[in-house]
Amino acid sequence: MTTHATGPANTPDLHWHDRKRYLWLLGLVPPTALFVATALVWGGNQLGWQAVTPVLWWIGPALVYVLVPALDLFFGPDGENPPEELFEQLENDRYYRFCTYLYLPFQFATLVFACYLWAADDLSWLGIDGGLGLVSKIGLAISVGVVAGIGINTAHELGHKKVELERRLAKIALAQSFYGHFYIEHNRGHHVRVATPEDPASARFGESFWEFLPRSVFGSLRSAWRLERERLHRLGGSPWTWRNDVLNAWAISAVLFAVLTAVFGVGILPYLVVQAVFGFCLLEVVNYLEHYGLLRSRTASGRYERCSPAHSWNSDHLVTNIFLYHLQRHSDHHANPTRRYQTLRSMEISPNLPAGYASMIVLAYLPPLWRRVMDERVLAHYDGDITRVNISPRRREAVLARHAGDGTGRA
């Protein structure tokens, strides 16, 4: 239930304070988790628990798939919005910016430390005989991929801002996952075409995550390149220039990977690839659930209606919101893309997911369960009218015909 921080007769509550103010620092848990895991490995090995401690290298997926969903279930929804009268004050409070800036040094410290662990053949100081085993290295790569994936969300927050420093930091945060083109496609592509069949990052009704993943990855890449090529063409130039933000973002990743390989050896390359792929796949599963089945109608002129809060799935579960800088208040973000995370609101007009993003990610990996939970919610959002739903153009006629026959709305 959304609450509004206003007094009698809608007078502003100037005594309101952000009860999450210092909780935002918990966003630094993912990029510091590897160091905690390392300390626990050392301690466990000192106690003779060598058979158990390797599981700690899988701390990243344990956080995403187990701990955060459990905490979301325990603490439930947030239910509090900042009063509009204090938006400007909150927006100008630099503390909130530093909470996001701090993610980056820990992000890259984790990456460098992981490279050391992948390459080391003598970890006796940790109580390990030789180096890490293959399963531990893979778990470590996936844990680092979690940091990369949440780093893309940090880049998302920074990349929407008008401050040049923040936009540059966004490119740097994307370097680890080799997903620098997201900086272009998300801002100038996705936000324009969201909740339409033309948007590769808007999931369609009946489309599984495993179908959506390659369509979004390659479609977003093509879109980013086309957007930059058209921008540079308008300036009278070629896309093959360092002014191309796709190329210079990829160059940052290439330099990063080259330096790490030069320092730690080519043996780390497979794990760098694994963590990058896992990182951008974590982003894409969030993309999948944010707009699943939602569609903007066409106006009389044939253009799509303006994006409204009704075109994004929201969740106001407290813990995931803390870890993802209010990303779950996605409707307000699309309505006000430059608004900082601390002022985003939960809106009653928005369709709501039954759980936090962390829980829904697990569900998205299992298409039959996902459709059982979500398809009826999509139809309910449109009062049972399947014609108002975002369906793949090549499947649309078949889905409409089937729905007319059995009334289930299932593709």
Secondary structure, DSSP 8 states (H G I E B T S, - for coil): --EE-B-GGG-B-TT---TTTTGGGGGGHHHHHHHHHHHHHHHHHHTT-TTTGGGGGGHHHHIIIIIHHHHHHHH-B--EE--GGGHHHHHT-HHHHHHHHTHHHHHHHHHHHHHHHHH-S--GGGT-SSS--HHHHHHHHHHHHHHHHHHHHHHHHHHTSS-HHHHHHHHHHHHTTT-TTHHHHIIIIIHHHTTSTT-TTS--TT--HHHHHHHHHHHHHHHHHHHHHHHHHHTT--SSSTT-HHHHHHHHHHHHHHHHHHHH-GGGHHHHHHHHHHHHHHHHHHHHHHSTT----B-TTSSB----GGGS-B--BHHHHHHTTTTT-HHHHHHSTTS-GGG----TTS-B-SS-HHHHHHHHTSHHHHHHHHHHHHHHHTTT-GGGS---TTTHHHHHHHHHHHS----
